[in-house]
Amino acid sequence: MEYEDLRIVDTPSLVRDHAISKLRNAISSGLYPPGARLVERELCEALGVSRTSVREALRQLQSENLVEVGRRRSINVAVITAQDAADIYMIREMLETQAIRRFVALSDDAERKALAAVHKRLVKALSKNDMAQLSAIASEFYERVLIGAKSRVIYEVARPLLARVNYLRIRSMAEPGRLDGGLKEWDAMMEAVQAGDADRAAEAMAVHLRNARAAIVARLEADEKTAIPAKRKAAS
């Protein structure tokens, strides 16, 4: 995603929703990384909308824990710690293993074919080594599973978690062996779904999320250890 992609051209009734969607995607894609300050005036200019629309969008993103209020009322992209990531993935495992189990039981042919098509795009993006595209498609894969589970409660609880880890997913993919491991795990999920084996699909999802959790937590812990000496040096 680029800054020029932020601009909104639409009817007033849809401006707020589009502003929320654009900013959510900008944060998830890393255009605005964790800790980045979001300046209302700059967002108004980038989006081409009023300050009121920007403020409404930021309030919504704050409720989703994607942005937070910092010192002097500044608005910053939320920082996810290693412990945060560990907890998020623990909850994802609880929700998404049940979601894929329900997907196997309740999805129709069209939904299964749509998921298979997303899986093929994952493989293609991986062959091109396009991390941003791969992360976006992976998010679509999980969301299709959540929708196909046909549970409003599971979807409403799990969907915001996906937005919080999209940026982190790109970083975890840089861990040695993670891309090949992730592809094998997605393959295992799809094989189980196509075989109609809900138990195997749930186990494949659990293994996938545990491995992703380990990679992301390891990356964040390493970053946090590096950041501590840097802060001490800056303070001295």
N, C-alpha and C positions, 0 to 999 in steps of 0.2 A: 504494500500500500504506500502511496506517495501523498505529499501534502496537497497536491492539486486535486486528488481524488476526494477530498473532504467536501468540496463545494456542493451546496444543495440547491436544486432548482425544482420547485414543486409548489403546490397550492398551500396556503397558510395552515389549513387543517392538518396537513401531514408533516409540516416543518419540524414540530417537536419530536415526533417519532423518528423522523429521518436523522435529526441531530443526535438523538440518543444512539441510534444504530451506527452512524458514522463514527462517533467518538468511541463507542464500545469496540468497534472493529479496529480503530486506530490504536487503541490500547492493547488489544489482543495481538495485533500484528507486530507490535514493538515500535510503531511509529512514535508513540509516546511511551518510553520505557518506565519501569518501576522507579518511583522517586522523582520523575519529571514534574516540573511545575506547570500547571495549566493556567494560562492568563486569559481572562475573559475577552479582553479586547482582541487578542490574537486569534482566539477561537471564532469570534464573530466575523473577523475578516476572512479566515480560512473557510468557514462554512457558508458565509454569505447570509447570515441570519441575525436577528436582533439579540441584544444582550439578555432579554427576557427568556428567549428560547434556549440560549446557552445555559442560563442559570437553571432552568427547569431540567435540562438534560443532565447537568452536573449533579443535581439533587437526586435524580433517578440512579445515576451511576454510583453515587455515594451509598444509596440504599442497597446496591448490589456489591458493595465493598470493593469496587474497582477504583474509586478515588477516595481521598480522605482529606480532612481539613488539617492543615499544619499550623506552624507558627504564624502569628499576625494574620490569621484567617486565610492563608494561602491555600489553594487547592492543588493537591499533588496526586499523581498516580500512586495507588497503594503499593507498598513494598511487601512481598510475600517472603517470610523467613523460611528457613529449612523446616522448623517445627510446624509452621502453617501448612507448608506443602505436604508434610507427612500426614497431617490431620485431614487435609482435603482429599488426599488419595485414599485414606482409610474410609472416609465417607463415600467416596466414589465407588469403591469396591462393594460396599454394602448395597448401594442403590443400583449400580449398573449390572452387577451379576444378576440381580432380580429382574432388571429391565430386559436383558438379553434372553433370560429364561422365558419371560412373558412374550417377547418378540417371536421366539420360536413357536410358541403355542398359539399366538393370536394373529400374527401377520398373514396377509394374503400373498398371492403369487406376485402381484405388482410391487408390493413392499419388499419382498425378498429379492426380486430382480433389481430394484432400485439400489438396495444395499450392495448387491454384487457389482453393480456398475460403479459405485463409489469405491469399492475395493479395487477394481481394475484401475481406476484413476490413481489410487494410492501407489500401486505398483509402477505406473507410468511416471509419476512425479519422483519416485525414489530413483528410477533409472536415470532421470535427468539431474539428480542431486539438487533438486529445488526445495530447500527446506521450508521456505515460507509457504509455498504451494502445498507441500506435504502436510504441514501443520493445519492449514485451512481445510484440506480434504479430510484429515483425521477427525477434526471437529465435526464435520458434516457426517462422518460415519457414526460417531457416538450419538449425535442428535437424532439421526434416523432410527437408531436403536431405541432411544428414549420415546420418540413419537410412536414407533411401532409397538411399544409396550402397552399403549393405550391406558395409561394411568396418569391422570392430571396431577396427582400429588407427587409421584416420582419425577415427572417432568419439571414441575415448578421448583422442586428442591434441587434437582441435579443440574438443570440447565445453567444457573448462575455459576456453578463450580467450573463448568467447561470454559466460560469466558475468563475466569481467573487464572487458568493454567495454560491458555493458548500461547502466551508469550514464553512461559517457562518450557513448554514442549520443544520449542525450537532449540533452546539451549541444551536440553537433555539429549536431543538427537545427536549432539556433537560428542557425546561420551563414546569412547571406543566400543565398537560392536553393537551399539544400541540400535542403529538403523536396521541391520540384518536381523537382530533379535526381534525388533518390533514387527517387521514384515512377517516373520514366521508365526508370530503370535496372532496377527490379523488373519493370516492364512488359516490358522487353526480355528479361529472363531467362525470364519466363513464356511469352512468344511463342516463344522458342527451344525451351523444354521441350515445349510443345504441338505444335510442328512436328517434334519428334524430332531436332533438330539439336544434337548434343552439342558440336561445335566452337563454334557461335554462343553456346550457353548458357555455355560456359566463358569465352569472351571477354567476354560481358555481365557475368558475375560478377567477372571481373578488373577491368573498368572501374569497376564499382560499388564494389569494395573499395578501389581506388586513390583514388577521389574521396572516399570516406568517410575514408580515412586522411589525406588532405590537410586535410579539414575539422577532424578531431579534433586533429591535430598542431598546426594553426594556432591552435586555441582554447587548447590547453595551453601552447604557447609564449608566447602573449599573457598567460596567467595567471601563468606563471613570471616573466616580465619585470616584471609588476606586483608580484609577491610579494617580489622582491629589495629594492626601495626600502622596502617596508613593514617588512621584517625589520631593515634598517639603521636605520630610524627608531625602531623599538621597542628596539633595542639601545643607542641613543644616550641 
